[in-house]
Amino acid sequence: MGMVTTTDGTEIYYKDWGSGQPLVFSHGWPLSADDWDTQMMFFLLNGYRVIAHDRRGHGRSTQTSDGHDMDHYADDLLAVVEHLDLHDAVHIGHSTGGGEVTRYLARHGQSRVARAVLISSVPPLMVKTAANPGGTPKSVFDGFQEQVATNRANFYRDVASGPFYGYNRPGAKPSQAIIDNWWRQGMMGGAKASYDGIVAFSQTDFTEDLKKISVPVLVMHGDDDQIVPYADAGPLSAKLVQNGTLKTYHGFPHGMPTTEAATINADLLTWLKS
């Protein structure tokens, strides 16, 4: 583990294990680097160097009141990359982390980057607008913010035990340990970061960012994603990047890197070796 201090004084916590080609993981809202433990162990044992950080305001990073937007997220990721002097890196983002990776590549260039992976990711744009009629109404995200501000512990429990992992589907077999771990990670972070982060992941339009990306991009998305609906996310992102590959998972939920880790890890390894 380590810490890097950003230009505005925020301390960003990171893990850095192993050697070989670096895989850099960006986590989803409102979680932490711990959400990647299964992937980090798998790829570490397959000869890769694995790195994951806690986004500002999340996990063990500074609970700053400011900077909870995609530009700051991208700049913080750059601080980690430069601190570790990473080259030929593969950036892998889940959910909000996919937005972070997209903005990082567009904002800071691809000279240090070999490939990118967007898993169940928020780009191009989540919120419903005139130009994005299939998006989720803003009132839904306003409701999320109200719950974070007034009822965060219960709200996080409801998200983890319901739509995030598809545990609300008929025949689902919820894992209490996975639910508890999601809740633990969420509650480690600051309420202000979680509150502001909802605007960051839902209202940021990544369309132009995606168009700038020329490195190979693997887009992995489940078609039963109840958090980032499939039709207006994965397929569109894969088309907008210059060199995209879409892999669709029938029936997989938003949190598929955890509940379907064996499949996701194997497919990701195959693509990295291709």
N, C-alpha and C positions, 0 to 999 in steps of 0.2 A: 504494500500500500504506500501511498504518498500523497502529498498536497502540492498544488501549484497555485500561486497567487496571481490573479488577473490584474489588468491595468486599473480596475476600479476597486481593488483591494479585496475582492471576493476570493475565499479559499475554496478550491475545487478538489475534492477527494477523488483518488483514482486507485485502481488495482492494476498491476502490471506483472504478469506471470509468464515465464517460459522464454523461449527464443524462437527464431524463425521468422517467417513473414508475419507482420503484425495484423491482427484483426481487432478493430476498434468498435466497441459496442455502445450504442446510445439507447437508453431505456425509455420506456413509456411513462405517461402521467398516471399517478403521482408517485412513482416508484423510485427505485435506486439501482445502482450497479448490481445489487444482489439478484435482481430479476433475471440476470444473464448467467447465473451460476451453472446451470446445466450445460449451456452452450460453451462457457469458458472451460469447464472441465473436459468436455468432449474434444474441443479443438486443441487444447493444451496437450492432451494425450495423443493427438494426431499430428503433433510436431509444429504447431503454430504458437506464436507469441500472442497472448490475449490481453486486451486492455479494456477496462470499462470505468467510467467515472460517474459520480453522482452529480446530476445537474444542479446548478445553483438553487439554493432553497430546498433541495431534496436530500434525503439520506444524511450523510455526514458532512456535506458541504455547508458553507455559511448560509444561515437563514436570513439572507439579505432581504430588504423590503423592495428593492429596485431591480430592474433589468430582467424581468420575467417575460421576455419576448424572443422571437426567433433570431434576431440579430445578435443579441447577447448570448443566447445558447450557442450559436455558431462561433462567436468569438471565444467563448470559454472552451469549446472543443479545440479550436486552434491553439489556445494556450497549452492544453495538454499535449497536442501533437508536437508543437515546437519544443516544449520542455523535454519531451522524450526523444526529440529529433527523429520522428518516424518518417520512413520513406516506403514506397511500394505498398502502402496500407490498403486494406479492404475495410470500408466503413459500413457497418451493419446497424440499421435503426429499426426499432419496433414502435409502431404507433406514433406518438409525439416525437420519439427519437428518429423516425423516418423523416419527419419534417426538419429536424435539427440537421441531419445528414444532408438533406437536399439544400438547405440554406447555406450550410458550410461549403459545399462544393461550388455553389453558384457565387458565393460572396468572397471566397478565399482561393479559388482556383483548384486545379487538380494535379499540380506538379508532384505532390507527395502521395497521390492516390492511384491505385491500380484498378480497383473495382468498387462497386457499391451494391448494397442489398437493402431493399425496402420491404419490411415485413408488416403486414396489417397496418400500413402507414397512412397518415392523415392527408398527404398531398393527393390531388392538386388543391382542393378546397372543401372543407367539411360543411360550412354553413350554407343555408339556402339563400340564393340571391337571384336577381333577374337573369343573370348570366349563368347561374348554376341552379336551375329549378329542381334538380333531383337531390339537392342538399338537405341537411337536417335544419328545421326551423330554429332561428336564434332563440326563441322562447325556451327550447329544450336546454340549451347551454346556460341561459339565464337561471333556469331552475337548478342546474348543477352548481352554479356559483352560490345561490341561496343556501343550498344544502351544505356546501363546504363552510360557509360563514356561520351557520347556525347549528349544524347537526353532523359534523364531519365524521365522527367515529361510526355512527350508525349508517351514514351514507356509504362510506367505504365498505362496510360489511355487506351492504345490499348489492353494491356493484360487483364485488368479488364472488359472492354466493349466487349471483344471478347472471346477467348478460355477458360479463367479461369473459368467462370461461364456458359460456353456454350451459351452465348448470341449471338454468330455468327451462331447458328443453325436455320434452317427454323422454323418459328412459335414461336421462343423464345420471351419472353417479358422482355427486360432488365429493371432493377431497377436502376435509376440514383443514388439513395441514396446509394445502395450497391456499385456501381462503385466508387462513390465519397469517400466512407469510405475506400475502398481498396487503392485508390490513396493517401488519407490522411495518412494512416498508412505507406505506402511505402515511402512517402516523409519525414516522421518524422525521418527515419533512415538515416545512413550515406551512401553516394555513394560508399565509399571504401568497407564497409561491404557488400553491395549489389553486388558489382563487384566480390569480392573474394568469396562470398557465392555461386555464380553460379558454380564455380569449385567444391566447397565443396559438393553441392547437386547432381551434375551431374557425377563427376568422382570418388566419394568414393564407393568402393566395400564393401558391407555389408554382403557378403555371409557367411564368417566365423563368423561374429558377430551374425547373425541370428541362426546359428547352436548351439551357446552357450546358447541360451535362453530356459529355462525350465518352466518358469511360463506360465499360460494360456495366449494366445495371440489371440485377435480378429482382423482380417484383414478385413477392410471395403473398397471396391473400386468400383467405377462406371465404367461400360464398355464403356462409352462415354467420358472418361477422355482424354482431348486433351493435358494436360500438362505432366502427368505421365501415358503413355499408359498402359492400363489394363494388357494385356497378359504377359508382361515382368516385372510385378511388383507384384500386389496382389496375384495371384495364386502361384507364386514362393516363395514369402515370407512365405505364410501360410504353404507350404510344408517344408521349410528349418528349421523353428522353431520346437521345440520338441513337442509342444502342441498347435497347431494352428487351428483356425476356420476361414474359409473364408466366407464372406458374400458379394455377388455380387449384384450391383444395376443397373438394366437395364436402360440405357439412362441417368444416373446421371452424372453430370460434375465433374471436379476436385474440385471445390469449394462447394461441396454438403453439408458440415456442415452448410453453410450459406443458400443456396437456398433451401435445402431439410432438414432443421433443424428438423422439426417435426418428420420425419421418422428416421433420424439418431439418434436423442436423445432418441426416444422411443425404438429403437432396442438396443442401448447401455445400457439403463437402464435395459431392460429385461435381457441382458447378464450379467450385474453386479450382478443381483439378482439371477442368475441361480446357 
